[in-house]
Structures are given as C-alpha cells and as structure tokens.
Amino acid sequence: MATVMPDGNIHPALPTDLSRAPREMWPTMYDLPSEELNEPGLPDEFHLFQAQLLRETFQPATYPPAQVFVGSDLFLYYSLQHTTWYKRSDWFAALGVSRLYEGHDLRLSYVVWQEAAPPYLVVELLSPGTEQEDRGKTVREAGEQPTKWMVYEQILKAPYYVVFNRYTDDLHYFQ
C-alpha cells in the first residue's frame, strides 16, 4: 500500500509505529511540506540566519543605528486605500526611521503611511511557493492585490530590491 503525501507525491506505505520502522523508511524534510499552502514562504532556518546576518551587517555610514529600522518577516502595509493589504518581505531596511514605534515600542508591523520613509532596501530569499511573485512573474487582474514586485517597484518605489535563490546561488539586484 502506498501513501499520498501533501505534496501529491506517492511514497511507500509507512508503518503506523515509525519508532519501530527502519530509519530509512521515515519521511525526511524533503518529503514533508515546509510551507503553509495558504501562506507560502514562511521562514525556515535559512531565512532566519540570513535575516540575522543582514541585520548585523547593514550599517549605512550616514545614519546612526537608532535611525535605521530593519524588519524581517514583518507585515508591510503599503496602501491607505486598501488598509488590509500587506506584503511580508523576508527582510527590509528603512532609513531615517526610529527603531522604536513612536519612540517607545517594538513594531508589530510597518505601516508606510505612518512612517518617515518607505523601505530603502528589500530582500526576498526565494522559496518554491513564492518565487514567481518575488521575481515579478505573477500576473494579477485589475482590482486584485498587487504582487510584491509591483508593490516594491511601483507603489513604494524602493530604491533597491534584491532576490536570492539559495539553491542556484542566483542573485538579482534591481535599482
């Protein structure tokens, strides 16, 4: 008997008590989904390490650290006409913006119309579930929420957008 996994692949039947099965019969991280189907691109260990590395190394010389806000996997609200629309970029930096919301609280999200500046640099670490949108290859109908590419380029006009694919080492830098 075979088992159909959530990704649609068929795998040999697994014993009901995996602790007694040979280790090579256990499903691996390659067999099991790593993203929510309704919310692809949720962070994995690579995303967490990269976000921390970017946070620690992004130090613009003309801004004091207290005036550089970096967000990772944080909801980025961008349209006052559609206040529930947001993008969740893997990492972004805004310059001239206090690290604290209203000077005293950590941010729950980044609401562009309340801030001194939109993101200056946006980084997307490609995930299989979000690659088409992150690269600007998703087509949207009129009235639908725009893609990340459209938001970063056309609405926020972020000066820099970087897309990295860890599986192929492809790095795309847009200005």
Order of alpha helices (4+ residues) and beta strands (2+ residues): beta-beta-alpha-beta-beta-beta-beta-beta-beta-alpha-beta-beta
